[in-house]
């Protein structure tokens, strides 16, 4: 592993825990959810800038998601807030006395889902309710819209419920598997649903024939899982390296995963596949960030481990062109890496 002295193009100390980081649908803007209820907004380019800080919640942002080219945030104040280009937050939904544990939107931002306890309320893009709340057998562990936005997958105890987003009468298709299901991801072709489980494992269903897959052996909780742009691999955290499961050539059934990045015995906390190239950004629980090719070449460290406690990488996001990587640390730092800043550091 080559260790450049400094690959940071710009960094900002926000002074409060960063809970999440995400790009909008077009990859042109970034939002970071902060531990004091604010959102930090940035343009997703390599120009010098300062983040716009927007008060979104009277409490903590528990969930952050792209909503078309806007962002939505769900808070422990029971509200779902949408922030657009004008940076003025719009309160879309409020459930008094409840926490909005998860918020999600379809790719166009025309349908929004807000999860509180066992319920999900579907909303249109302006916050108007779409039917009655959708009730589940247990608290919602995670949710995600299908790539075409026509279905919503919601995980819970003992499985996943699939809902049609435009149906007048709702009865979910249930994908059963015992255990507590958390984060949810759809394959880019919309034919496979994957969940990360409390039991440090992955479970998945191929919808055409309900053939299932189970991936075990993780050392810790899988806090991040993302498909590569064409869906060839599903990359996950939860191990000492980023684990990539092959979804081509009949896989992942009967195929071993690849493990990329440096094995230091420290668990990966975030993964972000490059939008165009076969490279994955990997963030660790001690703040180290590296770029790892998927073809077995050595990884390049672009941010060293941090000695202080509470410096885990809590977010990684590329811009649409793949020329800028943004990273967030639990300790409150937001960082920008560019092609030029990494290349210059490697040359030194």
Long-range contacts (C-beta under 8 A, 24 or more apart in sequence): 1-262, 1-290, 1-298, 1-299, 1-300, 1-301, 2-298, 2-300, 2-301, 2-346, 3-301, 3-304, 4-300, 4-301, 4-302, 4-342, 4-345, 4-346, 4-348, 5-345, 5-348, 6-345, 7-302, 7-303, 7-337, 7-341, 7-342, 7-344, 7-345, 7-346, 8-302, 8-303, 8-335, 8-336, 8-337, 8-341, 9-46, 9-336, 9-337, 9-338, 9-340, 9-341, 10-48, 10-49, 10-335, 10-336, 11-333, 11-334, 11-335, 11-336, 12-40, 12-50, 12-51, 12-333, 12-334, 12-335, 13-332, 13-333, 14-40, 14-51, 14-53, 14-332, 14-333, 14-334, 15-332, 16-332, 17-310, 17-314, 17-330, 17-331, 17-332, 18-314, 18-315, 18-328, 18-329, 18-330, 18-332, 18-333, 18-334, 19-60, 19-61, 19-62, 19-64, 19-314, 20-61, 20-63, 20-64, 20-314, 20-315, 20-328, 21-64, 21-314, 21-315, 21-316, 21-317, 21-326, 21-327, 21-328, 21-334, 22-64, 22-65, 22-66, 22-71, 22-315, 22-317, 23-66, 23-317, 23-318, 23-319, 23-320, 23-326, 24-66, 24-67, 24-68, 24-69, 24-70, 24-71, 25-66, 25-67, 25-68, 25-69, 25-107, 25-108, 25-109, 26-69, 26-320, 27-275, 27-318, 27-319, 27-320, 27-321, 28-69, 28-319, 28-320, 29-69, 29-71, 30-317, 30-319, 30-326, 31-64, 31-71, 31-73, 31-83, 32-64, 32-315, 32-328, 32-334, 33-61, 33-63, 33-64, 33-73, 34-61, 35-60, 36-60, 37-61, 37-75, 37-77, 39-64, 39-71, 39-73, 39-83, 39-89, 40-334, 41-71, 41-83, 41-87, 42-326, 42-334, 44-317, 44-319, 44-320, 44-324, 44-326, 45-319, 45-324, 46-323, 46-324, 46-336, 46-338, 46-340, 51-334, 52-87, 54-83, 54-87, 54-88, 54-89, 55-89, 56-81, 56-83, 56-89, 57-81, 62-99, 62-100, 62-101, 62-102, 63-100, 63-101, 63-102, 63-103, 63-104, 64-103, 65-103, 65-104, 65-105, 66-105, 66-109, 67-105, 67-109, 67-112, 67-125, 68-105, 68-107, 68-108, 68-109, 68-110, 68-125, 69-109, 70-109, 72-103, 72-104, 72-105, 72-112, 73-103, 74-99, 74-100, 74-101, 74-102, 74-103, 74-114, 74-115, 75-99, 75-100, 76-100, 78-116, 80-112, 80-114, 80-123, 80-127, 82-112, 82-125, 82-127, 90-127, 91-127, 92-123, 92-126, 92-127, 93-121, 93-123, 93-127, 93-129, 95-121, 101-139, 101-140, 102-140, 102-142, 102-143, 104-143, 104-144, 104-145, 104-152, 105-145, 106-145, 106-149, 106-165, 107-145, 107-147, 107-148, 107-149, 108-149, 110-149, 111-145, 111-149, 111-165, 113-143, 113-145, 113-152, 113-154, 115-140, 115-143, 115-154, 116-140, 118-156, 120-152, 120-154, 120-163, 122-152, 122-165, 130-165, 131-168, 131-170, 134-161, 134-163, 134-170, 134-172, 136-161, 138-180, 141-180, 141-181, 141-182, 141-183, 141-184, 141-195, 141-198, 142-181, 142-182, 142-183, 142-184, 142-195, 142-196, 143-184, 144-184, 144-185, 144-186, 145-186, 146-186, 146-190, 147-186, 147-188, 147-189, 147-190, 148-190, 151-190, 153-184, 153-186, 153-193, 154-184, 155-181, 155-182, 155-183, 155-184, 155-195, 156-181, 157-181, 160-184, 160-193, 160-195, 160-205, 162-193, 175-205, 175-210, 177-203, 177-212, 177-214, 179-203, 182-222, 183-222, 183-223, 183-224, 183-225, 185-225, 185-226, 185-227, 185-234, 187-227, 187-231, 187-234, 187-247, 188-227, 188-229, 188-230, 188-231, 189-231, 192-247, 194-225, 194-234, 196-221, 196-222, 196-223, 196-225, 196-236, 196-238, 197-222, 200-238, 202-234, 202-236, 202-245, 204-252, 211-253, 213-252, 213-253, 215-245, 215-252, 215-257, 218-243, 219-267, 220-267, 223-269, 223-270, 224-268, 224-269, 224-270, 224-271, 225-271, 226-271, 226-272, 226-273, 227-273, 228-273, 228-278, 228-280, 228-294, 229-273, 229-274, 229-275, 229-276, 233-258, 233-273, 233-294, 235-271, 235-273, 235-280, 236-271, 237-267, 237-268, 237-269, 237-270, 237-271, 238-267, 238-268, 239-267, 239-268, 240-264, 240-265, 240-266, 240-267, 240-268, 241-268, 241-282, 242-268, 242-271, 242-280, 242-282, 242-292, 244-280, 244-294, 258-294, 260-292, 260-293, 260-294, 260-296, 260-299, 261-290, 261-292, 261-299, 262-290, 262-299, 262-301, 264-288, 266-305, 269-312, 269-313, 269-314, 270-313, 270-314, 270-315, 270-316, 271-316, 272-316, 272-317, 272-318, 272-325, 274-318, 274-322, 275-318, 275-320, 275-321, 275-322, 276-321, 276-322, 277-322, 281-316, 281-318, 281-325, 281-327, 283-312, 283-313, 283-314, 283-315, 283-316, 283-327, 284-312, 284-313, 285-312, 285-313, 286-311, 286-312, 287-311, 287-312, 287-313, 287-329, 287-331, 288-313, 289-313, 289-316, 289-327, 289-337, 291-325, 291-342, 300-342, 300-346, 302-337, 302-342, 302-345, 303-327, 303-335, 303-337, 306-331
